[in-house]
Amino acid sequence: MAQIKKIALITGGSRGLGKNMALSIAKKGIDVIITYNSQKDEALAVVAQIEQLGQKAVALQLNAGDIKSFDTFFGQVTAALQDNFDTDHFDFLVNNAGIGLHSSFAETSEEDFNQLFNIHFKGVYFLTQKALPLINDGGRIINLSSGLARFSTPGYSAYAAMKGGVEVLTKYLAKELGARGIAVNVVAPGAIETDFGGGVVRDNEHVNKAVADATALGRVGMPDDIGGVVAFLCTDEARWINAQRIEVSGGMYL
């Protein structure tokens, strides 16, 4: 009897941590749908890499902060599931899409606040809500938070507040979706070397050293440090982990 293929939907999967998650999940034998906002060529390159690993993959455009577009998006997801995977459901939702904003509390504009809110909280809330009919019972939802929801670094008040909201939401989702056997967890990366937030951790030598000095393991995080944890949460071995915040930061600010 053929093994039933599992499928993951990862938002923001064309680059950075999302790309690493997509590849790590594919290495577990799971097919993947990734979304991209504007970088279609990068997304298609990730699809090609996943296919080289022997898994099926599709890239769909999504603005994670445009809540009114979600119905159209899930129409495209449904079509992609039928056309590419011969099914009408998927198993794992990874709410990864995000942007960075460094701005003091006093200088954060309402426009900036609303953009962060729509992408990092309202978008996560309603994207997940609209995904529920398509997620198989026994599936998983993985939300992305940040070490900044635990410790305070000036300049991230709005971003971190949204992530704190996601952490509370995760517990409620775990409680309300438990009857369907859907486990919901949070992965909270520390500072990672990517192009996120303009690549400040990767490219600014002083920031990089400060992060390394504040981390028990003595270095800045890399994308490879994160993707495997998300992939693990999509495996059967992680079935009893639920409503947890898993910080993956190497021990920052202990």
N, C-alpha and C positions, 0 to 999 in steps of 0.2 A: 504494500500500500504506500503510495507516494506521501511524503511528508507535506503537510499544509504549509505553504510559504507565509511568513509573517511580513508585514509592510509597515514602515515607519514614515511619518510625515514630519519633516524638520523645517521650521521657518528660518529664513536667513541662512541657507545652507551653501551659498556660493563661495564663501570665503571665511577666513578666521576660524573661530571656534566651531561654527556651524558646519563648515567644510570638514573639519577634523571629526566631528560627531558623525557626519554622514558616512565617511570612509570607515570609521571604527565600527559603526553599526553594520555596514555592508560586510565587514570582515567576520561578523557573527552569523553570516548567512541570511541576513534580513534584506529584503528589497526596500528601496528608498524613493520617496518623493521629496524633493527639496524645493523651497521657494527662493526667489531672488527679487529684489526691488528694482534694480536698474542694470545690474551686471549680468546680462544674459550670456555673453560669451564665457565668462568665468563659470557660470552655473552649468553650461553645457560641457565645459571641461571637467567639472566634478562628475557629471553624469557619465562621461567617457571613462573616468578612472574607476567608478563603481562597476561599470560594465566589464572592465578589465579584471575586476575581482570575481566576476562570474555572477553578479547579481543584476537584476533589472533596476532601472532608475529613470525618473522623469523629473524635469524642471518646469515649474509653473511660476508665473509672475504674481507677486503679491506685495501690496503696500500694507504692512502690518498695522499701520495707524489709521487706515481708511476703513472704518467699520462698515460703512455702507456698501463696500465692495465685497464683503464676505459671502453674501449669498451667491453672487456670480462666481466667486473663487471656488466655492464648494460644488457648484455645478461643473466646473472644470476638473475638480478632484474626482468627482463621480465618473465623469467621462474617461479620465485617465485610468482610473481603477478598472473600468470595464475594457478599455481598449488595450491597455498594456499589461494588466495583471489578471484579467479574466475573473474579477471579483467585484463586489460592491461595498466592501468594508476594508478598513485598515486597523492596525493593532496598537501602534504607538504614536503619540503626539508629543513632539518636542518643541516647546515654545521658546525659541532661541533668539529670534530676530530682535535687533536692538540698535540703538545709536548711543554715542557718548556725548555728554555735555559737561564741561567744566566751567562753572560760574558760581560766584559767591551767592549766598542767600540774598544779600542786599541788592545784588545786581541781576538776579534771575528774572527775566521778563515773563509776562503771562503767556506770550506766544511760545517761548521756549518750554515753559511748564506744560502747556497744553500738548505740545508735540511729544514730549517725554511721556505724559500721561496716556495719550492715545496709543503709542507704540508699546509701552512697557506695562501698562495696567489695563486700561479699557480694552485695548486690542486683544490682550491675552484672555481677558474675561469672556468677551463675546466670540472670539475665534474658537475657544474651547467649547463654549455653549453650542455653537453652530456645528461643531465637529461631532458632538455626542451621538447623533443618529448613525454616524458612519464608523464609529469606533466599536470594535468587537468587544463583547463582554469578556472579561479577563484580560483586557488590554492594560496599557500604562499611559499615564500622562506625566511628563517631566517638564517642570518649569525652571527657568534660569533666573537666579537671583545674583547676589554679589556679596563678597566679603564686606562691602560698604554698608550692608544692612546690619552688620554686627558691630563694626568699629566705625568711627567718624573721621573722615578726612575732609577738611574744608574744601568747598567747591562742588560738592556732589549732593547737596541737600535734596534737590528735587528727584534726581535719579535714584538715590538710595531710598527715599520715601516710597517711590513706586515699587521698588524691589521688596521693601518691607510689606507693602500691601499684597504683593504676589505670594509672599511666604504665609501670610494669614489665609489668603484665598486657598492655598494649597491644602491646608488642613480641612477647610470646609468641603472642598472637592472630594478629598479622601473619604470624609464622613458620608457625604451624600451619594457618592458613586460606589461605595463599598458593596451595596446590594448587587451591583453588576459585576463584582469581582475586579473592578478597575482600581489599581493602586496609583496614587498620585504623590510625587516627591519633588523636592527642590534640590537642584545642584547650584551651589554658590561658589563660583570661581574667585580666587584672589586676583591680584594684578598679573596680567598675562601679556607676553610679547606678541601683539598683533597690530593691525592698523586701526584698531578700535580707538575712538577718541583722538584721531589724528596720529596714532602711533606713538603717543607720548611715552609709554612704558618701554617700548622697544627702542625708540630713537633718541630719547633724552638720557644722556649718560648719568646725570645727577639723580633723576627720578629712578632710573634702573638700579643704581647703587643703593638709594634710600630704601627701595622695596626689598632688595636682597638683604640689606642689613636688618630689616624689620621681620624677616622670615626665618623661622627656626631652621629650615633646611638650607638657608644661606644663598638662595638664588631666586630669580624671577621665574614665574610660571611660564610654561610653553603650551601651545595648543595640544600637543600630544599628552599633556598631563590631564586634560579635561575630557577629551572625546571618549576614551576608554571607560571612564566612570559612567557616562551617559549610556554607552553601549551595554555595560554590565547591567544597568537598571532595566534594560529591555530583554534580559535573559531570564530563563526559568529559575536560575540560582537566586535571583533577586526578588522572587515572588512574595516574600514575607516582609519586605521593606515597604513601609507605607507611612505617609504623612510625615516624612523625615526631611530635615534640612541637612544636606551633606555638603559641608564646606570643603572645597578642594583648593587649598591656598598654600600648602607647604608649611602651615603654621604661622600665619601672619599675625603680628600684634598679639601674641599670647600673654 
